[in-house]
């Protein structure tokens, strides 16, 4: 069993209190049964999360909308699980959705996992979204340093020359300076 699936299953077993409903959903091999959980009224959050995660790992695009909603959830564990499943889903809409979430200033407190997902996907939307998000985090007294740091590290991983300016600006911020130095070192020099 995939380690992420095992961890998610154990977390949701505790959250749900176990029981036959949970075990049936955890054990089913029928993708239609899992997809029905995503659209049926009155389903609990743990059931929707388990169904979406399992469908995502299976590459079933019916999980996309539920996983995107979970990627933007206030619970970091749900965001992390959704990002993991979305990275494996193979849906071409994923990068656009992650970029929209990463750059949404009203939800910036929940942008950490969308930023990390963009880096993992290495999609064309990644660098512009990370640059935009990082530029906004360079304001004085911005409370979202973890998001800023994820952007700096991600831009270093992606190694795109378009990030050179914003990474140079990040050098002036003590919480980001060391990571910015490393990120800039990973960007090839222009000749």
N, C-alpha and C positions, 0 to 999 in steps of 0.2 A: 504494500500500500504506500502511496506517495506520502512523504512525511508531512507535507502541508495538509493533505486530506485527513491524515490521522489526527493531527493537532486540532484542526477545525472540528472534526467529528467529536473529539473528547470535550472541547469547549462547549459545543452545542448540546451534547448529551447532558452536561451539567446544567446548562441554561434551561433546557426543556424539562429537566427532571427525569429524563429517560422515558421508559414506558414503551408500549407497543407501537404507538404512532411514530415515535422517533426511530425505533428499530426498523420498522417497515420502510421508512424513507431512506434510512442509511443503507439498507441492504438491497433495495430494489435495483434491478438492472434495466428497467423499462424507462427509456428517455421520455416517452409520452407521459408517464406517471409523474416524473419529475417536472416536466413542463406544465402539467396541469396545476401543480402547486403554485407556480408563479402567477397564474391568472385566476385561480379560484378565490372567491371572497372569503374573508375571515381567517386566512392563514396567518400563523404567527411569524414573526420576523425570523426566528431561528429556522423554521421550516423553509421559508423562501431563500434564506441564505444557503442552507445546505443544498437545496435543489439547484440553485443558480451556480454554486461552486462546482457541483458534480457535472452539470451540463457544460459549464465552461471548460473543465478539464477534458471533457469528451469532444470538444470542438463544436458543440451544438449552439448555433447562434441565437436560439430562442432565449438564451441566458443573458444576452447583451444588456438589455435595458435594466434588468434587476442588478446586474453586476455594476453598472455605472452608478446607479443609485447608492449601492453599498460602498463604492469607491469614495463617495462624498458624504459618508456617514460620520457622525461625531465620535463613534467608537473606533479607535485606531486599529483594533484587532479585525474588525469588519472591513475596514479600508484595506488593510494588508492582505487579507484573504481575497478580497475582490480584485486587487491589483494582480495577485498571483494568477488567479483564474483568467483574468482578461488578457494577460500576457500570453497565455496558452490557447486562448479561444480562436485566434486567427481571424477575427472580424476586422475588416478594413476601416470600420468606423471608430475603432478603439482609440487611435492616436488623436483624432479630432476631438473626441469626447474628453480625453485626458488633458489635452491642451486647453480646452474650454474651462475645465475645472481648475487647472493650475493657474490660469490667468484671471479667474473671477475674484475680484477684490472683496466682494461680499462674503466669500467663503474661503478666504486665504488661510484661515486657521486650520482648514482641512486639506490644504494643497500638498502636503508632504508626500503622500502616496501617489497622487497623480504625477507629481514631478519625477519621482523615482520610476514610475511606470513609463513615462516618456523616454527616459534614459535607456531603460531596458529595451524598449521597442525600436529605438534608433530611427524613428520615422522622420519624414521631412518637417513635420510640425514641431519636433522636439526643440531644436535650437532656438527658433524665434520665440516659442512659448517660455522657455527657461530664461532667455535674455529679458523678456518683458517682465516676468515675475521677479527676477533678481533686481532689475532697475527700480522697481517699486519698493523693494525691501531695503534699498540703500538710503532711504530717508532717515533723518535723525530720529532716534527713539522708536524705531519700528520694533514691535514686540515679536515678530515672527522670524527669529534668527535661525531656527531649525529648517524652515523652508528656504531661507537664503543660503544656508550652508549646503543644503541638498542641491540647490541650483548651481552653486559654485562647483561642487564636486561633480555633478552631472555634466556641466559644460566642459570640465576637464576630461572626463571620460569620453565625451563625444569628439573633443579635439577639433572643433570647427573654428576657423579663423574669425568668423563673425562675432565670436564671443570675446575677442581680445579686449575691446574697449570697456565693456561692462566688468570684466574680470580685473582690469587695471583699476577701475574705480573702486572695486571691492577691497583692494589693497589698503585703502584708507580706513577700513573698519576693522578694529582689533579682533573681533570675533570671527572674521572671515579671512584675515590677511594670510595666515599660513596656508589655508586651503586654496586661496587664490594664487599664491606663488606656485603651488604644485599644479594647479589647473593650467596656468599660463605656460608652465614648462612642458605640458603635454600637447600644446598647440604648435604645429610646425611653423617655423619662421618663414615669412614671405621674402622672396628674393627679388 
